[in-house]
Amino acid sequence: MCSASVSARTRPCWWVDDNGIGTMVGKGPALFVRNQPQSKLTCEPHSPLTFTELSVFKFADGLSNHGAKFDFKSWTGSGGSTYTLSAVNGVLNSTQPGGSIY
């Protein structure tokens, strides 16, 4: 089962049409995070968090992303970047250059 999350500060806001296409109104940042069918999760008391292969689409902070598009059905967008997040035994890893998680 896949689940998804959208994270944004007080700005921007997103208008989503009937086809699942979102349009950004305002400036970034915004993060779209979704697990994959093959993602693994361990979240147990007294055990380090482990999750694999969270798909992230990021609209950067401070950029004028007004009008940028994100397709919630295909999990793709324009004007942003994609990367993967994982945590293994509580240690976060990112495929972004420099390993940044945001």
PyMOL commands that set and color helices and strands:
alter all, ss='L'
color gray80, all
select helices_A, chain A and resi 97-99
alter helices_A, ss='H'
color red, helices_A
select strands_A, chain A and resi 4-8+13-16+21-25+30-35+41-42+50-59+69-71+76-77+81-88+91-94
alter strands_A, ss='S'
color yellow, strands_A
deselect
rebuild
show_as cartoon
